Amino acid sequence: MNERITFVLTFDDRNTQKINFYTNKINEKLCKVPFGKNVDRTKADTLPYHITLSAWNIEEKSKVFDTLSQIEFPKLKVNINDVQIMNGKENSYVLYFSVQKNEKLKLLQSQIYQVLPSERYNPKDYNFHITIHIDKDYNKIISIKEKILQDFKPFEIETNTFNLYEIYPAKLIQEFKSHE
């Protein structure tokens, strides 16, 4: 049941391996789908690791596609500098890789927000991140975080790929590439 579309930056195999280096140490199924989506979360978790730029209601799909088609996307380098926890929906916890401040990324999000506003993704107060796992069990989140942090070192990932997906489960609508 796809109700939303989301616009994300995704990573090629080489950069995804940098993320997997840490997440593959976890001996249980990780899930990035928020609670409250009325789907089987584990089956719906088909979106690759990503950084979300914005999301809209599915009814806006053609307008969003047309508008995004007019934007020139930059090649981006993003520094991952920590593993943190934030509160999620329905008393859950979100474990995520923290993204260091990045002016180029913030500028792109602002450009999108100006033509396709979505208040939850307001550049003034949005925290860029890569979700690792969402769970209601805080002790489980802490345990996963500790395993990842055992040998965590900040790392850089690059991308020139931006994807528009219907969610959940994820269905790719369109891929956009940077022209750099």
N, C-alpha and C positions, 0 to 999 in steps of 0.2 A: 504494500500500500504506500505509494510514493505521494507525499503531501508537499514536499519541499524540493527546492533545487538549491544546490550549494556550489559555490565557486571556490576552488582550492588550487594551491600550487602543489604539484607532486614531484617526485624525484625519479631519476633514472636508476637502473640497477646498481650502479657503482655507489651512488649516494644513499640509496635505500639500504645497502649493506652496512653503511656506517651506523644506521639506526638499529638494524638487526643484530649488529655486534653486541649490543646491550640487551635487547629484548629477547633474543634467542636463549639467554641464560635462565629465563623464567620457565619452569617446568609445568606450567599450567596454561590453559587457554586464556589469552588476553582478549578483551572486548572493548572497542572504542565507541560503541553505540550508546548514547545516553538512555537512561531510564525514562519511561513515560511515552515511548514511541508506538505503543500498541503493536509491536512486532516481536518475534523470537529474536532476541538481541544477538545470539551467537550466529544464527543463520543470516541475519541482516548485516553483519559486520563484514562487508565486502569492499568498503572504501579503503584504498591504500593509505599508508602513512602520508600525512599531508599537513599543510598549514591553511586554515580557512581564512578567506578574505571577506566573504559575505554569504548570505543565504536569503532566499525569498520564497513566497508561496508559489506552488506549482502553476497557479493560474497566470503568473507573470512570465512564464517560460519564453514565449516568443519575443516579448519586449526585452527581456534580459539578454537573450541570445543576440538579437539585433544590436543592442547597445554595446555589448562586449566585443562584437565583431568590429567595432569602430576604434577600439583602443589598441595602442601599440604597447606590447608587453616587454618589459626589460628582462635581461638575464640577471638573476639574483644570486648573491652569495649570502648565506644566513649562518650566523654563529649560534650554536646550541651550547648554552653555558651552565645548565643546571638541570636537576630533576626536582620537580615541586608538586605540591598537592593543592587543589582548590575544591571548593564545594560544588557539587553537581546537582542535577534535578532529583527530586524525590529522595532527599536525605542520602545522596550518594557522594562519592569522592572521586575526583578526576586526578589521576597521576599523569604527569606530562613532562616532556622536555621543554625547558624554558628557552625562548628565543631572545637573544640579546637585541637591544634597541637597534633598529635598522631603518634609516631615513628613506632609502629607496623603496622598501616594502611599505612603509607608512604612507609615502607619497602615492603609491599605486592604490592602496586601499582608499585613500582620500579621494582620488580621482574617480574611482568606482562609486564611492558613497555620494559624491556630488550629483551623479546622473542616475544612480539607482539606490537611493537611501534605504537602509535597513537598520533601524535604531540599535538593535543588538550588536551590530558590527560598526558602530560609530567609532571612527578613528581616534577620537579624543580619549576614549577610555577602553579600547579593546586591547586585550593581552594576547599577542601572538604566541602560539604554542603548538606542539605536536602531541596529541593525546596518545598515551601508552595503554592505559586501562582505566575503566570506570567500574566501581564496585560499591556496594553498600557496607561492606566489611572493612572498617578502617584498619584493623590489624593486618588484614591481607594486603591492603595498599601500602602500609608501612613496610611489610616484609618484602614486597616486590621492589619498593624504592631502595631499601637497604642492599638488596642483591645487585641492583643496577649501579648503585653508587660505590660498590666495592672497588671497582677499578675505573670509575668514570673519569674521563678527561674531556674538557670542552672540545668540540669539533665543529668543522665547517661543512655545510652542504650547499650544493649549487643546484639551480634549476633554471630551465627556460621553458617549462611546461606548465600550463594553467588549464585546468579542466572544469567543465560544468557538468555536474551530476544531478540526476534525480536521486532522492534518498528516501527511505530505506526499504529494501536493500539498494545499494548503489547501482545506477545504470548510467553509463557515460553518455552524455548528450553531444558534447563537442569538446575537442582539444584545441587549445590556442598555443602557439609557440612564439617566443620572442624573435625579433628580427635582428638581434645583435649578433 
